[in-house]
Amino acid sequence: MAKVNIADELRNQPAEPLLPIEKKLIGWSFGLGVALLIVLGVINHLLPQ
């Protein structure tokens, strides 16, 4: 049984472009994260402890 080196297999695999739905999900996730950070910052500014 031959040993398979996963690192070599991944290095030799051709790059696959992102699908349009994956790009949309990344954009929405990033936008939501930034928006929630802004909301958290505003709440922290208005209600300091």
trRosetta pair geometry for C-beta under 8 A, 3 or more apart (Angstrom, degrees):
i j d omega theta_ij theta_ji phi_ij phi_ji
4 9 6.5 20 175 -41 101 132
5 8 4.1 58 92 12 112 112
5 9 6.7 168 90 -14 59 85
6 9 5.5 -56 -148 38 36 114
6 10 6.2 33 156 -17 69 106
7 10 6.0 -57 -148 39 28 107
7 11 6.2 29 154 -21 64 110
8 11 5.6 -56 -144 37 31 113
8 12 6.2 21 160 -13 66 111
9 12 6.1 -64 -146 41 27 104
9 13 6.5 38 153 -37 63 104
10 13 5.6 -45 -148 16 33 118
18 22 4.4 -128 -172 89 97 125
18 23 5.2 116 121 -56 128 85
18 26 7.5 -29 -165 -7 154 138
19 22 4.6 96 55 3 79 105
19 23 7.2 -144 94 -5 42 84
20 23 5.6 -53 -150 35 35 112
20 24 6.4 36 152 -20 67 105
21 24 5.5 -51 -147 36 35 114
21 25 6.3 37 152 -20 66 104
22 25 5.7 -52 -145 37 32 111
22 26 6.4 34 154 -19 64 104
23 26 5.8 -53 -148 36 31 111
23 27 6.3 32 153 -19 64 107
24 27 5.7 -55 -149 37 31 113
24 28 6.3 28 155 -16 66 107
25 28 5.8 -53 -142 39 31 109
25 29 6.1 31 158 -19 65 109
26 29 5.9 -56 -145 38 28 111
26 30 6.2 26 157 -17 64 109
27 30 5.9 -58 -145 39 27 108
27 31 6.1 24 158 -16 64 111
28 31 5.7 -57 -143 41 28 111
28 32 6.0 28 159 -19 65 109
29 32 5.9 -55 -144 38 26 110
29 33 6.3 29 156 -20 62 108
30 33 5.8 -56 -149 36 28 113
30 34 6.5 25 156 -15 64 106
31 34 5.9 -56 -147 38 30 108
31 35 6.2 29 156 -18 65 109
32 35 5.7 -55 -143 39 30 112
32 36 6.2 27 158 -17 65 108
33 36 6.0 -57 -145 38 27 107
33 37 6.4 29 155 -19 62 106
34 37 5.7 -55 -150 35 31 113
34 38 6.5 32 152 -19 64 104
35 38 5.7 -54 -152 35 32 112
35 39 6.4 32 151 -18 66 105
36 39 5.5 -48 -144 37 36 113
36 40 6.2 40 154 -20 65 104
37 40 5.6 -52 -146 37 31 113
37 41 6.3 34 153 -20 63 105
38 41 5.6 -54 -149 36 31 113
38 42 6.4 31 153 -18 65 104
39 42 5.8 -54 -148 36 32 110
39 43 6.3 29 155 -16 66 107
40 43 5.8 -55 -145 39 30 109
40 44 6.1 30 155 -19 64 110
41 44 5.7 -56 -144 39 28 112
41 45 6.2 29 155 -20 64 107
42 45 5.6 -56 -147 37 30 111
42 46 6.2 19 158 -11 66 110
43 46 6.0 -61 -141 43 29 103
43 47 5.9 -23 175 30 68 110
44 47 7.0 -73 -122 62 19 74
44 48 6.8 54 172 -90 59 65
45 48 7.1 -8 -151 -54 21 93
